[in-house]
Amino acid sequence: MAEDRQAGAADVVGTSRLGFFALLTFFLGPAVVIYTAFSVWPLISTILYSFYHAGPNGTAFVGLANFATLLGDPGWSRPFWNALGNNIIFFAIHMAVQNPIGIALAALLSLPKLTGRAAYRTLIFMPTMLSVVIIGFVWQLILSPLWGIGEGFLAFFGLKSWFQPWLGQEGTALVTLSLISVWQFVGIPMILVYAALLAIPQDLTDAATADGLNQFQIFLWVKLPLVAPTIGLVSVLTFVNNFNAFDLIYAVKGALAGPNFSTDIMGTLFYRTFFGNQLQVGDPAMGATVATMTFLVILAGLMVYLFVVQRRLQRHSF
C-alpha cells in the first residue's frame, strides 16, 4: 500500500510538472520566439557578419581585419572616434541636464500641497509621446535664422544679440540637438523617479517632519537615498538610449550629420557605413563592425554599472 501511495504521488508530481511546463511554453513560447527572431538573432548575425568581408567573389572570413581597419585606418578611424566622442558628449549632456531636471520635477510633483499635479505631469510628459521627426521639424522652424520665431522671442526680452544659427554652427549644433532631446525626453526620468517617491512610506516623511526638517531637507536626506536605485536605472536607460540614438540627428541634420560631421554619432555613422550615401558606397560588413563596436561600448558601460555602481547601491541599502 505504501508503495502504491508513493507511486501515485510521483505520478501526480510528474503530471503537475508537465502541466506547468506546458503552460509555461504556451504563454512564454510566442514571446521567446518573437524576441529571438527580432532581437537575439539579428544581434548574433550582426556580430558574426563583422568577421566577414563581402567582395566581388563572394563573402570571405577575415577575422578581426574589419576591426583593425575601423580602428587603424585613418579613413575609418577618424569618423569612428569623432562619432564616439560626439556620442559621449550627447550622453553627458543628458546626464548633466535631463536627469537632474527630471529628479527636480519629480520632487516638486511629490509635494503634498501642490495643486494641479496631474496637469503638470501630463504637460511635461507630452513631448515624449510625440514623433521625433515632428520634434526635429518644429525645432528647425523655431531656430531657423530665416523664418524661425526664436530670434523674435529673444528680441522681445531684449536679448536679440544672443541669437545665433545654433543648428548651423559646428561648435553649437551638437549641444543644441542634445538640449532638444533633453526637452523631449525629460518626462521619462521624471515619471520613473516620481513613481519611486510615491512608494516611500508616509511614516518616514512624517517622522522627518516631526524632527523639524523642511520639504527640501526631507527630499535630500530621506527620499533621495531611497530612490537611488531608481536613479541608477534611469542612468542606465539614458546611457543605452543615447548610444542607440539616431532618429533626431537624422531628422534634423540628415545622414551626413552636419555641419562637417559635428553632430555625427554612432547611429548615423552606422547608417552611412551600412547603406552608403553620396560620399561613400555602402559596406554591410563594415556597418556590422560599427554596430558591433557600439554594442561593445554599451556592454562595457552596463558592466561598469552592474559591478561598480549597483554593488555600492546594494551595500548602501543594507
Secondary structure as the mmCIF struct_conf table of DSSP 4:
data_model
#
loop_
_struct_conf.conf_type_id
_struct_conf.id
_struct_conf.beg_label_comp_id
_struct_conf.beg_label_asym_id
_struct_conf.beg_label_seq_id
_struct_conf.end_label_comp_id
_struct_conf.end_label_asym_id
_struct_conf.end_label_seq_id
HELX_RH_AL_P HELX_RH_AL_P1 ALA A 2 TYR A 35
HELX_RH_PI_P HELX_RH_PI_P1 THR A 36 VAL A 40
HELX_RH_AL_P HELX_RH_AL_P2 TRP A 41 TYR A 49
TURN_TY1_P TURN_TY1_P1 SER A 50 PHE A 51
STRN STRN1 TYR A 52 GLY A 55
TURN_TY1_P TURN_TY1_P2 PRO A 56 ASN A 57
STRN STRN2 GLY A 58 PHE A 61
TURN_TY1_P TURN_TY1_P3 GLY A 63 LEU A 64
HELX_RH_AL_P HELX_RH_AL_P3 ALA A 65 GLY A 72
HELX_RH_AL_P HELX_RH_AL_P4 PRO A 74 ILE A 93
HELX_RH_PI_P HELX_RH_PI_P2 HIS A 94 GLN A 98
HELX_RH_AL_P HELX_RH_AL_P5 ASN A 99 LEU A 109
TURN_TY1_P TURN_TY1_P4 SER A 110 SER A 110
TURN_TY1_P TURN_TY1_P5 PRO A 112 LYS A 113
BEND BEND1 THR A 115 THR A 115
HELX_RH_AL_P HELX_RH_AL_P6 ARG A 117 MET A 129
BEND BEND2 LEU A 130 LEU A 130
HELX_RH_AL_P HELX_RH_AL_P7 VAL A 132 LEU A 143
TURN_TY1_P TURN_TY1_P6 PRO A 145 TRP A 147
BEND BEND3 ILE A 149 ILE A 149
HELX_RH_AL_P HELX_RH_AL_P8 GLY A 150 PHE A 156
TURN_TY1_P TURN_TY1_P7 PHE A 157 GLY A 158
HELX_RH_3T_P HELX_RH_3T_P1 LYS A 160 TRP A 162
HELX_RH_3T_P HELX_RH_3T_P2 TRP A 166 GLY A 168
BEND BEND4 GLN A 169 GLN A 169
TURN_TY1_P TURN_TY1_P8 GLU A 170 THR A 172
HELX_RH_AL_P HELX_RH_AL_P9 ALA A 173 PHE A 185
TURN_TY1_P TURN_TY1_P9 VAL A 186 VAL A 186
HELX_RH_AL_P HELX_RH_AL_P10 GLY A 187 LEU A 198
TURN_TY1_P TURN_TY1_P10 ALA A 199 ALA A 199
BEND BEND5 ILE A 200 ILE A 200
HELX_RH_AL_P HELX_RH_AL_P11 GLN A 202 ALA A 210
TURN_TY1_P TURN_TY1_P11 ASP A 211 GLY A 212
HELX_RH_AL_P HELX_RH_AL_P12 GLN A 215 ILE A 218
HELX_RH_PI_P HELX_RH_PI_P3 PHE A 219 LYS A 223
HELX_RH_AL_P HELX_RH_AL_P13 LEU A 224 LEU A 226
TURN_TY1_P TURN_TY1_P12 VAL A 227 VAL A 227
HELX_RH_AL_P HELX_RH_AL_P14 ALA A 228 PHE A 243
TURN_TY1_P TURN_TY1_P13 ASN A 244 ASN A 244
HELX_RH_AL_P HELX_RH_AL_P15 ASP A 247 LYS A 253
TURN_TY1_P TURN_TY1_P14 GLY A 254 ALA A 257
BEND BEND6 GLY A 258 PRO A 259
TURN_TY1_P TURN_TY1_P15 ASN A 260 THR A 263
HELX_RH_AL_P HELX_RH_AL_P16 MET A 266 PHE A 275
STRN STRN3 ASN A 277 ASN A 277
TURN_TY1_P TURN_TY1_P16 GLN A 278 LEU A 279
STRN STRN4 GLN A 280 GLN A 280
HELX_RH_AL_P HELX_RH_AL_P17 PRO A 284 VAL A 304
HELX_RH_PI_P HELX_RH_PI_P4 TYR A 305 VAL A 309
HELX_RH_AL_P HELX_RH_AL_P18 GLN A 310 SER A 317
#
